[in-house]
């Protein structure tokens, strides 16, 4: 059994009326972001050691509990020990920690005590120093017995720091923090402006981690610019979906009216808007909205391909374009179904539309459909071979 241990004890440096855990982060609060990471890593129970139950914290804990996990706020280590299964593995995240999902997941596996560490010489001052000239980077895997040991100590000991010391003294494995994690925003802060900066870095890292050239080179660059602004202004995902859908509808109308190049370009912009909305939904942990955007990413290119085939057939008087479009859509759908993860050169619905759009702007619309269809066929073949392996 995997349990998570979070802390809501430190007051924000620039907001003394707020706990760091309840500062805004990623469209919600920091503690909700941390809880989502623990749940994604497999935690079925989350224990929160609190200094005081503020209205903001109670609201955050209530929203976390809606995800189907047990959420237990406790006042001290004795209460925490009473809530834990004696054989549980506990993943502890530091108060004020911002980390990426792979970093948290790496410490959630089977094994004994482990501390995420980095060189004490180069570590930020917010990282606590441990043995061997290292500094604790805010994530630890603990045996449930460590919580029991903490409960037996004087109550005035700092629980987070003491748990790190106890685990280190018990011979906890030191797991090095990847250098890239610091660049991606990993750190511990207790000020809202610092958390805002780290949130921007985490957004960029999350989107950039997607596989496939279109996501990494096009969607990620756009999301780095747009998503932090959307989060800061609390723009709902529904609004993003409505805007992307409106652009797509205008693009479809333009193609039907004969403005094929303009319409295809608007279709690409619409697909990008839905892709950015999907990233925003994932960051805010809104699976319903993210699913709507994912459907938009697939449907807009499909509609634009069919309308392009209609325009070409109307201009040439034959049905060749319809056959090519049908092959493109069939191969693209099967490829999406077959792939477990998208490799670097593999296509995606917006990528196929982009290929067709570029050649349409070069006055080669039918060649664009043919090339996009060949691309989808190659992607399908590669996805099938990956499944066979």
N, C-alpha and C positions, 0 to 999 in steps of 0.2 A: 504494500500500500504506500502511495506517495502522498505526503501532506506538504502544504506550503506554510511558511512562517513569515509574516510581514509585521512591520512596525509602524505605528502611528503615534509617536511620542515626541518628535522634534518639532518645535515651532519654526515656521518659515522665517528666514532672516529679514526679509523685507515686508513680511505680512505677519506681525506678531499675534494678530487675531486669528490666524489660520495655522493648522498643522501642515507640515510639508506634504504629507500624504494626501491632503485634500486640495492641493494646488492644481490648477488646470493643466492638463497634459493630453495631447492627442484627441481633443474633443470631449474628454471626460475628466477624470482626476488621475493623479499619479498612481494611487493605490489600486484603482481599477485597471490601469494599464499593467501594473505588476501582477495583479490577480489573473488577468487574461493570459499572461505569459506562463504562469504556473499551471493554469488549467490546460493550456495547449501542450505543456510538457507532461501532462498525465495526472496532475494532482486532483484528488477527489475530496479533499478537505483543506480548508484554509483557516489558519489560526492567526488572529491579528492582536498583537499586544498593544494596548492603547493606553495613553496617558489620561485622556478624557474623551467622552463620547459627545462630540460636537454634532450639530444638525447636519453639517456637510459630510462628516464621516459616517453618520448613521444612514444617510441617503446613499452614499457610495457602497456601503456594506450591503444594503438592501438590493441594490442593482446587481452586485456580484452574486448574491444568493440566487437570483433569477436564472443563473446559468446552470443550475442543477447541482451545485456543490454545497457542502456543509460549510458555513462561515461562522466561526466562533470568536467573538471579541473577548479578550481576557485581560485582566488587570496585572497579573504577575505570572512568574514561571510555574508556581504551584498549580494555578488554574490551567495553564497550558499543558502541563504534564498530565493532568487529569483528563484532558480532552483527547490526547493522542493515544493511538494504538501502540502497545509496547514494541511491536516489530516494525513500526512505520519508518520509512525513510523520509527525512525532512529536508526540503530545499528552503533555505533561508535567504531572503533578499534584504539588503540593508535599507534603512529608512533613507529616502531621498535618492535611491538608485534608479538610474536609467540604463537599461541594457537592451540588447537585441535578442530576438527569440532564439537564434542558434546558441548564443552564449548561455542562456538559462537552460535550454534543453540539454546541453552538453554535461551539465552537473546533475541532471535528473535521473541518470541511469543507475543501474545496479552498482553496488560497491559500498565501501565504508566511508568514514569521514573524509571530506575533500574540501579544500579551499581554493577558490579562484584567486590567483595572485599575479602580481607583476613586480618588477624590480623596484625595491624601495628607493633606490637612488633617483629614478626618473618618475616615480609615481606622484600623482597629485596629492596635495596636503590632506584632502578629504579621505584618502585611503589609509586605513589603519595598519600600522607596522606590525609584522609578526616575525617569527624566527627565520634565521637564514638570510637576513638582509632583504626580505621580501615584504610586500604590502598587500593586504587583503583588498580585493577588487569588488567586494560587495555581494558575492554569491557564494553560498556554502551548502554542501550536502552533509547532513548530520544524522547520526543514529539517535533514536528517540531517547536513549539513555542520557544524552548530553543535556536534554531539557530537565530530566530528573535531577541530574547533578547540579544544574543551575538552581533548581528549586531549593536545594539543601544549603545554598550559600546565603550570606547576609542579604536582606532585601534592598539595601542601598547600592548594591553593585549594578552597574549598567548592564542590562541583560544582553544586548547585542554584542558589545565588546567582550563580555565575559564568555559568551558562547564561542566566539572566535578563539579566545585564549585557551579555553578548555579543549576544543577540538584540536588546536595546534599542539597542545601538550600531550594529547592522546595519540599523536603521530599521524594527523590528517595528511592525506596526499595533497601536494601542491600542484594545482592544475594551472599552467601558464595562460594568462589572458592574451589572446592574439593581438598583435600590434594594430591590425585593421579595426579592432573593436573600439579603440580609443578614437580613431578617426571617424568612426560611425556614430559617435556620440556617447559611448559608454562612460559613465562617471557618476559621482555622488554629489548632489547639490541641494541646498536648502533655500534657494532664492528663485522667485518666479521668472525673472529675466534669464537666469542661467538654464532653467528647465525649458524655457521657450527655445533657446538656442539648441539645446540637446534634442528637443523634439524635432527640429528641422533636420538635424543630422540623421536621426533615426528614420525619419520619413524617406530621406534620400537613400539610405542604406537598404531599407525594406523594399523599395521599388527597384533599386539597382540589382537586388539579389534575384530578381526574376530571370528566368532563362529564356533564350531566344533573342535574336539580334534586334527585332523590332521593339520588344519591351525594353531592352537595355539601352539601345541607342536613341529611340524616339520617345517612348512613353516615359521612361525614367527621367530623361532630361526635362520633359514638360512637367512631370509631377513634382520635381524638385522646386520648380518655380511656383507652381499653382497650389499644390496641396497645403503647404504651411499657411498661405494667405487665406485659403478656405477655412482651415481649422481656426485661425486667429479670429476670423469674423463669424465663426459658428454657422457657416452656410450649410443648410441641411442637404443631405445626399439626394433628396427628392428634387430639390431645385436644380442640382447639377444634372440629374437625369432628364428633367424637363427641358433644360437648355440644350443638352446634347440631342435630345429627341427632336426639338424644334429645328435645329440646324440640319439634322438628317432629313426631316420632312421638306425643308426648303431645297435641299439638294435633290431629293427625289422629284420635286415639282420642276426644278430647273432642267433635269434630264428629260422629263416628259415634254417640256416646252421646246426642246431642241438645244438648250444650252448645256451640252453634254460635259464639256470640260469643267465649267463652273460647278455643275451639279456633282460631278465626281469628287472635285476638291472639297466641296462642303461635306460629302459623305465621309471622306478621310478625316476631316476635322470632327465630325460627329462621333466617329468610332474612337478617336483619341479622347474626346470628352467622356465617353462612357468608360474608357480604360482608366482615366484619371479618377472618375467617380468610384470605380471598383477598388482602387488603391485607398481612396478616402474611406470607403465603407469598411475595408479590412482594418484600417488604423483605428477607426472608431468602434470596431466590433459590432457592426450592423450587418449581419449576414443576409438579411432580407434585401436591404438596399444594394449590397454588393452583388447579390444574385441578379437583381434587375439590371445592373450595369453590365454584368457578364453577358447577359442575354443581348443587351444592346450592342456590345462589341461584336457578337456573332451575327446578329440579324441585319444591322445596317449594311455591312459589306454584301451580304446575300441579296438584299433588296436592290442595292446599286448595281450589282452584277446582272441581275435579271433586267433591270431597266436599261442598262447598257446594251444587252443583247437585243432588246426590243428596238432601241434606236438604230443599231447596226442593221437589223433585219428590215426595218422600215426604209433605210437608205439604200440597201443593196437589192432588196426584193427576194432574198432567199433565206432559208432557215438555218444556215450553217452556224451563225452566232448562237442560236438557241441550243444547238447540240453541244457546242464548246462550253457554254455557261452551265448546262446541266452536268457535264463531266466535272467542271471545276467545283460546283457545289457538292456533288456526291463525294468526290475525293477529299475535299476539305472537311466535310462532316465526318467521314470515316477516319481521317487522320486525327481529328480532335478526339474522337472516341477511342482510338487505339493508343495514343501517346500517354505515358504516365507522367513524363515531364518533358518540356520542350528543350531540345538541344540547340546549340548556337545558331546553326544555319536553317533550322526548320522553319517553315512558314506558319502563319496564323491568319485568320480572316482579314484583319486590317492590312497585313503585309500583302496578301493577294490583291486586295483592292488598290493598294498603293502602286503595285506593279502595273495593273491595268490603267490606273490614272496617269502615270508617267507616260506610257505609250500613247494614250489617248491625246495627251497634250502634244505629242509628236506627230499627231494625225495618223496614228496606227492603232485604232481602237480594237479591231479584230485581232491583230497581232498581240495586243495587250491581254485579251482574254485567253488566247492560246498559250502565251508564256505563263500567265498566272495558273492555268490549268496544268501545265507541265510541272510547275513548281509544287502545286498541291499533290500531284501524283508522286513526285520524288519524296515529298515529306511523308506521304502515306506509306510508301515502300520502306523508308527508313524507320518509321514508327513500328511497322510490322516486324522488321528484322530485330529491332530492339526488344520487342515482346518475345520473339523466339529465343533470343539470348538469355 
